[in-house]
Amino acid sequence: MLAVVPARRETGRVMFPLRTAIDSLEPRTLFAGITLVTHGLESTFPTWVDRMAEDVARRIDPQGASTWANVSHYRMQVTNPSAPVVTTFTRTEGPAPNVSSTGEIVISLDWVPVDSLSGPSTGTIAQAVANALFAAGPSLGFGGELMELPIHLLGHSRGGSLITALAADLGVKGAWVDQLSPLEGARPVELKLYRGGHMMYLRPTSRRAFTEDARSFYRSVLKGP
């Protein structure tokens, strides 16, 4: 905290400037929370879900000795297309939330066994996930305040429909979702270099290449002319 203390006075022609005092803030810990990451229509569980979970963990605890040193990672799986149910919900990395220094929880949701377009609706699957979250107890290392924590849901493609339905189900049960992130149409970022650096506009070949790439982007993503 920066404070300016009025300490100016005059003695004859001598001027004393204002005095600046700096006090450090007390140590603070952000509220713990739950982040759930899931996929869309897939034939096998995509590895990027766990990679994204790891990225979330590193953002939560960048100074940790390892990725899951102070963050709890859980894997949840939904099976049985005729009547979706969570058959697996276990901690795979990190300490139990009630003993970790952050209290943060990251869940990788695998619903490949029931994600067929001819299978159950995402609303039905979301109900199974919501029920499992509320049923989670001390045996998994969760405290009774589990669903009082801030919740962030991320879902790619059809997973966006699932997390939207899940947010509604959690809300009905009294748990508010703080952030909803449907990743519809998400794809890896493509990096291109144009000769000339920040002066590329002076190079006709770079200028033409950039213009064509921009047009291609508008056509494929924004449906431009």
trRosetta pair geometry for C-beta under 8 A, 3 or more apart (Angstrom, degrees):
i j d omega theta_ij theta_ji phi_ij phi_ji
1 22 7.3 160 81 -158 50 54
1 23 4.9 -13 61 69 101 90
1 24 7.5 150 17 -131 74 6
1 25 6.0 108 -28 -66 89 81
2 20 7.1 -18 -167 -169 91 103
2 22 5.7 -18 -108 -108 65 80
3 20 7.5 151 84 -161 48 57
3 21 4.9 -21 71 69 98 95
3 22 7.5 175 27 -87 72 32
3 23 6.8 20 4 6 116 103
4 18 5.7 13 -174 158 101 134
4 19 7.8 145 -162 82 56 45
4 20 5.8 -32 -108 -107 67 71
4 21 7.8 168 -97 25 18 73
5 18 7.1 159 73 -176 51 84
5 19 4.9 -28 67 78 104 95
5 20 7.3 170 19 -102 81 19
5 21 5.4 47 -19 -5 119 114
6 18 6.4 -50 -118 -126 41 99
7 16 6.6 -78 126 127 84 118
7 18 6.1 117 42 -143 77 46
7 19 4.3 14 30 5 140 110
8 15 7.3 -5 -160 -174 96 83
8 16 5.8 178 -136 86 48 78
8 17 6.5 -29 -99 -163 94 19
8 18 5.4 -37 -48 -70 103 66
9 16 5.5 9 47 41 68 119
10 13 7.8 -18 -168 -124 100 14
10 14 7.0 147 -159 76 55 55
10 15 6.0 -19 -105 -100 78 64
10 16 7.7 -153 -78 15 33 81
11 14 4.8 -16 66 59 88 108
11 16 7.7 49 3 -22 99 106
25 28 6.8 -26 137 -19 120 114
29 102 7.8 -165 -165 -125 111 53
31 149 7.2 170 157 -148 102 76
31 150 5.9 97 110 -6 123 118
32 97 7.2 116 175 -168 148 109
32 102 6.2 129 -108 148 95 64
32 103 3.1 -70 -90 101 152 111
32 104 5.3 -146 -149 -70 83 53
32 105 7.5 65 167 -5 106 81
32 149 5.7 -53 102 -136 83 125
32 150 7.8 175 104 33 39 90
33 104 6.2 2 52 -125 61 80
33 105 7.4 -125 111 39 38 78
33 149 5.0 167 -121 161 44 104
33 150 3.8 -40 -113 71 119 92
33 151 6.7 -165 -171 -72 95 28
33 152 6.5 55 145 -4 130 99
33 178 7.4 -62 -142 29 134 143
34 104 8.0 168 -84 -164 33 58
34 105 4.7 -15 -111 73 74 110
34 106 7.9 164 -161 -85 51 29
34 107 6.8 12 -173 -5 97 112
34 146 7.6 52 -56 -178 137 78
34 149 5.4 105 -14 95 92 124
34 150 7.3 -177 27 91 66 51
34 151 5.0 -11 66 -113 102 72
34 152 7.1 -178 94 29 54 66
35 53 7.7 160 104 -127 112 71
35 56 5.2 -151 102 -177 159 152
35 104 7.6 9 4 -178 103 101
35 105 7.2 174 27 94 63 59
35 106 4.9 -14 68 -114 101 74
35 107 7.1 -180 91 24 49 71
35 151 7.9 160 -84 -162 35 47
35 152 4.6 -13 -111 68 77 107
35 153 7.9 180 -156 -78 50 28
35 154 7.1 14 -177 1 91 108
36 106 7.9 164 -85 -163 32 48
36 107 4.4 -17 -110 67 76 109
36 109 5.8 37 -177 -26 102 119
36 151 7.5 2 1 -169 104 92
36 152 7.3 176 25 90 64 56
36 153 5.1 -9 62 -116 103 69
36 154 7.0 -178 92 31 55 67
36 163 7.2 169 94 -115 113 110
36 166 7.8 -91 87 128 152 158
37 49 5.4 159 122 -161 109 80
37 52 5.1 176 -157 97 155 120
37 53 5.3 -144 32 -69 142 83
37 56 7.1 -159 -44 -17 131 143
37 106 7.1 7 -1 -175 109 93
37 107 7.1 170 23 85 65 56
37 108 5.8 -24 69 -109 97 59
37 109 6.9 -179 82 17 42 84
37 154 4.9 -8 -112 69 69 110
37 155 7.8 168 -160 -78 40 48
38 49 6.6 16 -126 -129 25 127
38 108 7.6 134 -86 -169 57 47
38 109 3.8 -30 -88 67 109 112
38 110 7.8 -161 -131 -64 86 26
38 111 6.8 22 -160 9 126 107
38 154 7.1 162 26 92 62 63
38 155 4.8 -8 68 -111 96 85
38 156 7.3 -149 102 21 55 74
38 159 4.4 -175 106 -151 95 128
38 162 6.3 -73 100 84 148 137
38 163 6.7 170 42 -57 121 105
39 42 5.2 -7 137 -15 139 136
39 45 7.2 173 4 -148 150 57
39 46 5.1 136 -107 27 143 115
39 48 7.8 112 -96 68 104 95
39 49 5.4 -75 -49 -65 98 124
39 109 7.9 -154 12 87 70 79
39 110 7.7 25 19 -117 114 52
39 111 7.7 -164 57 42 87 80
39 112 7.4 13 69 -67 133 85
39 115 7.7 -32 95 -101 97 164
39 155 7.6 -47 35 -153 6 69
39 156 5.6 -24 -143 52 43 110
39 157 7.5 2 169 44 57 105
39 159 5.3 171 104 -53 19 139
40 115 7.4 132 154 -171 37 136
40 155 7.3 107 -71 167 74 84
40 156 4.8 -96 -25 105 99 79
40 157 2.8 -10 -78 74 163 112
40 158 4.0 113 -155 32 88 76
40 159 4.6 -104 -74 -9 59 88
40 160 7.5 -6 -90 0 105 77
41 115 5.5 176 -118 146 52 114
41 116 7.8 81 -140 -111 96 27
41 117 6.8 3 -114 -50 134 89
41 157 6.3 -89 14 122 79 136
41 158 5.0 72 -35 10 84 137
42 45 6.8 100 113 -100 142 23
42 46 5.5 -119 -122 -33 154 99
42 112 5.3 -64 84 -110 99 100
42 115 6.3 33 37 79 67 154
43 112 7.1 49 153 -160 13 115
44 112 6.4 25 -148 -147 17 158
45 49 6.9 -75 177 29 88 135
45 110 4.8 -21 -111 -129 125 117
45 112 5.3 -110 -67 -23 69 140
46 49 5.6 108 81 -15 84 95
47 50 6.0 -55 -168 40 55 105
47 51 6.2 55 138 -22 78 107
48 51 5.0 -55 -143 41 43 116
48 52 6.0 46 156 -23 73 100
49 52 6.0 -53 -151 35 27 108
49 53 6.5 31 148 -20 61 105
49 108 5.0 109 138 -150 110 104
49 109 7.6 -119 -167 51 140 53
49 110 7.5 156 87 -78 164 76
50 53 5.2 -48 -147 34 37 117
50 54 6.5 42 151 -22 65 100
50 108 5.4 1 -84 -102 68 155
51 54 5.6 -50 -153 33 34 114
51 55 6.7 37 147 -20 63 101
52 55 5.4 -48 -150 33 38 114
52 56 6.5 42 150 -21 66 100
52 154 7.2 -127 147 103 142 148
53 56 5.6 -51 -153 33 34 114
53 57 6.5 35 149 -19 65 104
53 73 6.1 93 154 -132 130 112
53 106 4.7 135 -158 149 93 129
53 107 7.8 -135 -118 75 125 15
53 108 5.1 -64 -50 -67 149 101
54 57 5.5 -52 -149 35 35 113
54 58 6.4 33 154 -18 67 104
54 67 5.2 -26 -150 -163 93 143
55 58 5.8 -53 -147 37 32 109
55 59 6.5 33 153 -20 64 105
56 59 5.8 -57 -152 35 31 111
56 60 6.4 32 151 -21 65 106
56 71 8.0 177 111 175 83 156
56 106 5.2 145 91 -113 130 135
57 60 5.6 -54 -149 34 33 113
57 61 6.5 -30 171 35 67 97
57 64 7.9 -54 155 33 93 154
57 67 5.2 71 102 173 133 82
57 68 5.9 -34 -170 -87 156 61
57 71 4.2 -172 -137 73 96 154
57 73 6.8 -37 -70 -68 139 108
57 94 7.6 -142 -133 -67 136 139
57 104 7.6 159 -119 107 66 130
57 106 5.7 -91 -63 -6 91 152
58 61 7.1 -84 -136 66 25 62
58 62 6.0 57 171 -102 69 61
58 64 7.7 -125 -119 38 54 114
58 67 6.0 -49 -65 -130 87 80
59 62 6.8 8 -131 -61 22 92
60 70 7.9 -146 116 93 107 95
60 71 5.3 102 80 -87 140 134
60 102 5.9 84 156 -173 116 160
60 104 4.9 -116 -165 63 154 176
60 106 7.9 -144 -10 -48 146 117
61 64 4.0 51 132 -37 115 118
61 69 6.7 -138 125 63 145 94
61 70 4.7 159 -118 64 163 113
61 71 5.6 -157 7 -35 127 107
61 101 7.8 104 -115 77 132 107
61 102 5.7 -107 -66 -47 116 146
61 104 7.5 -161 -31 33 106 139
64 67 7.0 97 92 -126 131 8
64 68 7.9 -177 145 59 152 8
64 69 3.9 173 -177 47 111 121
64 70 5.1 -143 -107 15 121 102
64 71 7.4 -81 -65 -5 164 95
65 69 4.6 120 47 -95 81 155
66 69 4.6 126 49 -50 73 97
67 71 7.6 -69 148 49 61 117
67 93 7.5 -3 95 154 102 147
68 71 5.6 -101 -137 67 56 81
68 72 7.6 77 -163 -106 99 19
68 73 5.4 -67 -117 -7 129 117
68 93 3.8 -85 -126 147 175 112
68 94 3.6 -113 175 -62 102 90
69 94 7.2 -20 38 -118 6 81
70 94 7.3 -31 80 -146 7 108
70 95 7.2 -12 -125 26 36 113
70 100 5.0 131 -166 -174 58 101
70 101 4.5 -41 -145 45 125 98
70 102 4.8 99 142 -4 104 105
70 104 7.7 61 126 35 78 103
71 94 5.2 -83 89 -120 47 153
71 100 6.7 124 -80 179 19 155
71 102 5.8 -16 -83 60 71 139
71 104 4.8 -32 -127 82 89 109
71 105 7.6 173 -174 -89 75 20
71 106 6.1 31 158 -2 117 111
72 91 5.9 -54 -170 -133 100 117
72 93 7.7 161 -158 92 37 60
72 94 4.4 -160 -105 104 37 127
72 95 6.3 -80 -81 78 89 48
72 96 6.4 34 -102 -149 134 20
72 97 4.7 -77 0 -64 150 76
72 100 5.9 -142 -40 -20 93 149
72 104 6.9 177 26 94 77 53
72 105 4.9 -24 73 -110 107 68
72 106 7.1 169 87 26 53 67
72 141 6.8 -164 -134 105 150 138
73 91 6.9 109 78 -159 50 68
73 92 5.4 -61 106 63 99 87
73 93 4.0 17 44 56 124 96
73 94 5.2 116 6 10 79 118
73 106 5.2 -21 -108 71 70 98
73 107 7.8 157 -161 -89 50 31
73 108 7.1 21 -175 -9 95 102
74 89 6.5 16 175 -174 121 69
74 90 6.6 175 -149 93 80 26
74 91 5.2 -50 -94 -96 77 54
74 92 6.7 130 -129 6 25 84
74 105 6.6 5 0 -171 115 99
74 106 7.3 172 26 87 71 47
74 107 4.7 -21 71 -109 102 77
74 108 7.2 -170 92 26 51 68
74 140 7.4 33 -113 -178 132 122
75 88 6.6 -16 111 128 92 113
75 89 7.6 -159 92 -131 48 34
75 90 6.2 -11 55 61 85 75
75 92 5.0 46 -10 -26 109 132
75 107 7.6 156 -93 -160 19 64
75 108 5.2 -20 -110 66 69 101
75 110 6.6 12 -174 -2 93 115
76 86 5.9 -35 -170 -145 100 118
76 88 6.6 167 -148 97 35 70
76 89 4.7 16 -110 -107 84 82
76 107 5.7 15 -3 -176 115 112
76 108 7.2 174 26 83 69 49
76 109 5.0 -18 70 -111 105 67
76 110 6.9 177 89 27 50 72
76 129 6.9 90 139 -130 146 90
76 132 6.5 131 -147 117 128 149
77 86 7.0 127 78 -152 43 66
77 87 5.9 -44 92 59 96 85
77 88 4.1 26 35 50 106 109
77 89 7.7 -147 25 -62 60 57
77 109 7.9 156 -86 -164 34 50
77 110 4.4 -19 -105 74 80 106
77 111 7.3 166 -156 -80 50 44
77 113 7.3 62 175 10 100 119
78 84 5.3 13 177 -169 114 104
78 85 6.9 162 -150 80 72 23
78 86 5.5 -46 -94 -91 70 60
78 87 7.4 122 -133 9 23 80
78 109 7.5 18 -10 -175 104 93
78 110 7.3 -173 21 95 67 56
78 111 4.2 6 48 -114 116 87
78 113 6.8 -156 99 57 60 100
78 114 5.4 -68 118 25 104 131
78 125 5.7 87 149 -154 164 97
78 128 5.6 107 -129 101 118 137
78 129 6.6 -58 -68 -65 129 87
79 84 7.5 159 82 -140 22 61
79 85 6.7 -32 64 64 68 72
79 87 4.8 -15 26 2 117 132
79 113 4.4 2 -120 86 71 154
79 114 6.6 169 -139 -35 22 105
80 83 5.5 -32 138 67 119 64
80 84 5.9 163 81 -108 84 29
80 85 5.2 13 44 25 135 92
80 87 7.3 122 -12 -45 105 120
80 113 7.4 42 -3 126 32 127
80 114 7.0 -4 68 -75 40 121
81 84 7.0 11 -121 -71 24 77
81 113 6.9 -130 -50 144 85 79
81 114 4.9 170 -95 -118 67 79
81 116 6.9 0 -120 34 135 115
81 119 4.4 -94 -147 -140 112 112
81 120 6.0 -173 -164 -13 62 96
82 120 7.9 147 -130 -55 6 110
83 120 8.0 115 -106 -77 18 142
84 111 7.8 14 -146 -148 128 110
84 114 5.0 74 -102 -145 108 168
84 120 5.1 -121 -29 54 117 163
84 124 5.6 125 25 130 126 97
84 125 4.8 -92 168 -103 172 64
84 127 7.8 116 80 64 115 87
84 128 4.5 -118 120 -23 99 152
85 128 5.4 -146 -110 -143 30 128
86 89 5.5 29 158 -44 125 115
86 128 5.5 160 -29 155 81 98
86 129 6.4 111 -65 -98 121 47
86 131 7.4 -170 9 79 117 91
86 132 3.7 12 29 -74 159 148
89 132 5.5 173 -61 176 153 125
89 136 6.6 -111 138 -93 140 106
89 140 6.8 -34 123 -106 97 144
90 140 7.3 -141 -122 -127 42 98
91 94 7.0 -105 -175 68 109 81
91 96 6.8 -87 -70 -95 172 63
91 140 6.4 141 -29 -170 101 79
91 141 6.1 18 -41 22 149 135
94 100 6.6 8 170 -92 105 139
95 99 5.2 -102 158 86 126 97
95 100 4.4 158 74 -74 112 88
95 141 7.8 -178 148 -163 58 150
96 99 5.1 58 67 23 91 100
96 100 6.9 -163 83 -25 39 90
96 140 7.8 153 -133 136 99 47
96 141 2.9 -139 -144 -146 104 132
97 100 5.8 -53 -135 23 32 113
97 103 5.3 61 -176 -154 87 55
97 104 7.4 -152 -126 61 96 19
97 105 5.3 -27 -85 -67 131 103
97 141 5.5 130 21 134 75 101
97 142 6.2 34 40 -105 130 51
97 143 6.9 -110 97 -7 112 90
98 103 7.5 43 -94 -119 31 86
98 141 6.0 -154 15 -179 95 74
98 142 7.5 129 -33 -154 105 11
98 143 5.1 121 -84 -55 114 101
99 141 7.6 -78 13 -156 94 111
100 103 5.9 177 76 -63 95 33
100 104 7.2 -89 106 35 140 63
103 149 7.9 -158 140 -115 110 136
105 142 7.8 24 -88 -102 153 94
105 149 7.6 91 25 97 115 161
109 129 6.7 11 -134 -122 135 133
109 159 8.0 142 82 -142 118 117
111 114 5.4 -59 178 56 88 94
111 115 5.3 111 113 -60 87 98
111 125 5.7 67 -155 -169 148 139
111 129 8.0 -58 -73 -63 128 119
111 162 7.1 169 38 -127 158 160
112 115 5.5 -49 -128 10 30 121
114 119 5.2 -177 -171 152 61 147
114 120 5.7 -14 -179 35 114 109
114 125 5.8 161 109 -99 132 119
115 119 6.8 77 77 49 8 140
115 125 8.0 39 -88 -87 62 165
115 158 6.8 128 -166 93 104 138
116 119 3.9 101 62 -16 90 109
120 124 4.3 -98 172 77 116 136
120 125 5.8 135 102 -48 117 87
121 124 4.8 101 59 2 80 98
121 125 7.2 -147 98 0 46 86
122 125 5.4 -53 -147 41 40 112
122 126 6.0 48 151 -27 69 104
122 158 6.6 -160 -74 169 133 91
122 161 4.4 114 50 117 167 104
122 162 4.2 -119 -163 -83 113 66
122 165 5.3 157 121 10 92 144
123 126 5.6 -51 -146 32 30 115
123 127 6.8 37 153 -24 61 99
123 165 4.4 -145 -103 -144 60 145
124 127 5.8 -48 -157 26 33 114
124 128 7.1 33 148 -16 62 101
125 128 5.7 -53 -159 32 39 112
125 129 6.6 35 147 -17 69 105
125 162 5.9 -43 88 -130 121 109
125 165 7.8 89 65 85 77 140
126 129 5.6 -55 -149 38 37 111
126 130 6.2 37 154 -20 69 105
126 162 5.6 174 -70 -166 96 66
126 163 7.7 166 -110 -94 115 17
126 165 3.7 -171 -3 108 163 106
126 166 4.1 -138 -148 -69 106 67
126 168 7.6 52 136 52 149 90
126 169 5.3 166 136 -3 104 139
127 130 5.7 -53 -144 37 30 111
127 131 6.3 32 156 -20 64 106
127 165 7.9 -60 -36 147 68 113
127 169 5.6 -168 -96 -118 56 149
128 131 5.8 -54 -149 35 29 112
128 132 6.5 28 153 -19 63 107
129 132 5.7 -57 -150 36 32 110
129 133 6.5 33 153 -21 66 104
129 162 7.8 75 4 172 150 107
129 166 5.6 -33 83 -115 130 119
129 169 7.9 117 72 74 85 147
130 133 5.8 -52 -149 32 32 112
130 134 6.5 22 157 -10 65 107
130 166 6.0 177 -59 -147 96 74
130 169 3.9 -117 -47 123 162 127
130 170 5.5 -149 -125 -67 111 68
130 173 6.4 164 173 -6 119 144
131 134 6.1 -63 -151 42 30 105
131 135 6.0 23 155 -17 67 114
132 135 5.7 -60 -140 41 30 108
132 136 6.6 51 155 -45 63 92
133 136 5.9 -36 -158 1 31 116
133 146 7.2 -170 172 136 79 129
133 147 6.6 101 140 -84 106 107
133 170 7.3 -18 76 -101 148 106
133 175 7.8 -110 119 51 131 169
134 146 8.0 171 -118 85 37 126
134 147 6.2 2 -101 -46 73 146
134 173 6.1 -101 -75 175 143 153
134 175 7.8 -151 -82 -19 97 138
136 140 5.1 -53 -164 39 96 147
136 142 4.7 61 134 19 107 157
136 146 6.0 151 83 -134 110 173
137 140 6.5 110 63 19 41 92
137 142 6.1 -132 -163 67 8 103
137 144 7.8 15 -137 -89 76 63
138 141 7.2 45 -166 -84 42 15
138 142 6.8 -112 -79 65 29 60
138 143 7.4 42 -90 -106 75 36
138 144 8.0 -14 -54 -52 90 74
142 146 4.5 15 179 -83 121 125
143 146 6.2 167 69 -52 59 71
145 148 4.5 -57 -174 38 83 123
145 149 6.9 99 131 -41 88 84
146 149 6.5 -58 -177 6 34 110
147 151 7.8 -2 -148 -56 62 129
147 170 7.3 -162 -152 -156 116 102
147 173 7.4 -58 177 116 158 115
147 174 7.5 85 127 92 128 84
147 175 4.0 -78 178 -96 110 132
148 175 7.6 -108 -73 -118 33 88
150 178 4.5 -6 -160 -11 91 151
150 179 8.0 35 170 3 103 93
151 170 6.9 -97 86 158 170 163
151 175 6.6 64 -17 156 147 107
151 176 7.3 172 32 101 112 46
151 177 4.8 -76 89 -123 114 62
151 178 5.7 144 54 12 54 85
151 179 7.7 -163 103 37 52 65
152 177 7.6 120 -96 -170 24 85
152 178 6.2 -45 -70 70 70 96
152 179 4.4 0 -119 64 86 107
152 180 8.0 -160 -154 -70 52 29
152 181 7.0 20 179 -1 91 114
153 163 4.0 162 150 -162 125 121
153 166 6.2 169 -129 84 155 125
153 167 6.1 -133 25 -64 151 98
153 177 5.9 -28 -2 -151 115 133
153 179 7.3 -178 29 95 60 62
153 180 5.4 -3 61 -120 102 64
153 181 6.7 -179 93 31 54 73
154 159 8.0 23 130 129 52 124
154 163 7.0 -173 73 -82 7 167
154 181 4.4 -16 -105 76 76 114
154 183 6.4 37 -175 -26 88 114
155 158 7.9 -80 158 100 113 38
155 159 3.0 -149 -173 134 94 90
155 160 4.6 176 95 -72 103 37
155 161 7.6 -116 121 33 143 41
155 162 5.5 -171 -142 60 157 95
155 163 3.8 -171 -12 -10 131 121
155 164 7.9 -108 47 -17 140 71
155 181 7.5 147 21 88 57 65
155 182 5.8 -25 68 -117 88 61
155 183 6.5 -165 93 20 35 87
156 159 4.9 42 49 42 49 126
156 160 6.9 -31 177 -38 7 86
156 183 4.3 -36 -101 75 66 115
156 184 7.7 153 -162 -78 47 30
156 186 5.8 -90 -129 42 100 120
157 160 6.5 -164 92 1 13 99
157 183 7.3 -31 -20 88 50 79
157 184 6.3 100 -102 -122 35 55
157 185 7.5 113 -90 -41 72 35
157 186 7.9 -112 -43 30 73 85
158 161 5.4 -38 -167 27 57 114
158 162 6.7 60 138 -20 70 99
159 162 5.1 -48 -150 34 45 117
159 163 6.3 38 155 -16 73 101
159 182 7.7 168 97 -135 70 72
159 183 7.5 3 75 43 111 93
160 163 6.2 -53 -143 38 30 102
160 164 6.4 34 154 -22 62 107
160 182 2.9 66 -140 -145 115 106
160 183 6.4 -159 -69 35 108 47
160 184 5.1 -37 -13 -57 162 89
161 164 5.8 -56 -150 34 30 113
161 165 6.5 26 154 -14 64 106
161 182 7.8 69 -38 -123 39 126
162 165 5.9 -61 -154 39 30 107
162 166 6.1 31 150 -22 66 109
163 166 5.1 -50 -141 38 38 118
163 167 6.3 47 155 -26 66 97
163 180 6.3 159 132 -150 112 90
163 181 7.7 -24 111 58 159 53
163 182 6.6 -172 61 -82 118 75
164 167 5.8 -47 -151 28 30 112
164 168 6.9 29 149 -16 60 103
164 180 6.7 78 -96 -170 64 137
164 182 6.6 0 -49 -66 105 123
165 168 5.7 -55 -155 35 36 112
165 169 6.4 34 150 -18 68 105
166 169 5.6 -54 -146 38 34 110
166 170 6.2 33 156 -18 67 106
166 177 7.9 97 110 -72 84 144
167 170 5.9 -55 -146 38 29 110
167 171 6.3 33 153 -23 62 107
167 177 4.2 -69 -132 8 97 154
167 180 5.4 -21 -69 -92 154 127
168 171 5.6 -55 -150 34 30 114
168 172 6.6 34 152 -22 64 102
169 172 5.7 -50 -152 30 33 112
169 173 6.6 22 153 -9 63 109
170 173 5.7 -65 -152 45 34 107
170 175 4.2 -70 177 78 96 103
170 176 7.4 163 123 -85 105 9
170 177 5.8 95 77 -47 137 97
171 174 7.6 76 -174 -52 30 11
171 175 6.9 -98 -77 70 31 53
171 176 6.2 53 -107 -104 80 54
171 177 7.0 -68 -56 1 93 91
177 180 5.7 61 130 -62 132 93
183 186 3.9 -25 169 -17 101 137
185 221 7.7 129 158 -136 137 84
192 209 8.0 -150 158 145 135 116
192 213 6.5 -131 53 -124 164 162
194 200 4.4 58 113 -143 117 149
194 203 7.7 172 158 69 97 127
194 206 4.1 105 174 -155 105 105
194 209 6.0 174 -117 82 105 122
194 210 5.5 -4 -88 -61 157 105
195 200 6.6 129 85 -121 41 93
195 203 5.8 -99 96 122 93 172
195 205 7.0 15 50 86 121 110
195 206 5.1 -136 58 -71 72 120
196 199 5.0 -112 171 87 95 70
196 200 3.6 136 81 -98 118 53
196 201 7.5 -165 127 14 145 35
196 202 6.3 -179 -157 56 138 83
196 203 4.2 -148 -58 -4 142 131
196 206 4.9 -119 15 7 127 167
197 200 6.3 -174 63 -46 24 86
199 202 5.1 -18 164 18 91 118
199 203 7.6 91 120 -16 77 94
200 203 5.6 -61 -161 35 51 109
200 206 4.1 -115 -170 136 96 144
200 207 6.8 159 140 -64 81 63
200 210 6.8 103 129 -36 132 141
201 206 7.5 -98 -68 97 21 109
201 207 5.6 73 -142 -92 48 107
202 207 8.0 158 29 -46 11 119
203 206 4.0 56 85 18 115 111
203 207 6.3 171 83 -16 57 86
204 207 5.6 -58 -142 38 29 112
204 208 6.2 27 161 -18 66 106
205 208 6.0 -54 -147 36 29 108
205 209 6.3 28 155 -19 63 109
206 209 5.7 -56 -146 38 31 111
206 210 6.2 31 156 -19 66 107
207 210 5.9 -55 -147 37 28 109
207 211 6.3 28 155 -19 63 108
208 211 5.7 -56 -147 36 30 112
208 212 6.3 27 157 -16 65 108
209 212 6.0 -58 -149 38 29 108
209 213 6.3 28 154 -18 64 108
210 213 5.8 -57 -147 38 30 111
210 214 6.3 32 154 -21 65 106
211 214 5.8 -55 -150 35 29 112
211 215 6.5 29 153 -17 64 106
212 215 5.7 -52 -147 37 33 111
212 216 6.2 36 153 -21 65 106
213 216 5.5 -53 -146 37 32 114
213 217 6.4 38 152 -24 64 102
214 217 5.6 -50 -151 31 32 114
214 218 6.6 29 153 -15 64 104
215 218 5.9 -56 -150 37 33 109
215 219 6.3 31 153 -19 66 108
215 224 7.6 -124 -149 93 54 117
216 219 5.7 -56 -146 37 31 111
216 220 6.1 12 163 -5 67 113
217 220 6.4 -68 -141 45 24 97
217 221 5.6 -22 179 22 65 119
217 222 7.1 36 134 9 74 102
218 221 7.0 -67 -115 55 16 82
218 222 4.8 -48 -144 58 58 111
218 223 7.5 -68 163 60 64 18
218 224 3.0 -36 165 40 113 132
218 225 7.4 -13 125 44 128 44
219 222 7.9 16 -11 58 12 70
219 223 7.2 32 -157 -126 31 25
219 224 6.0 -79 -65 62 44 73
219 225 7.7 -46 -87 116 82 14
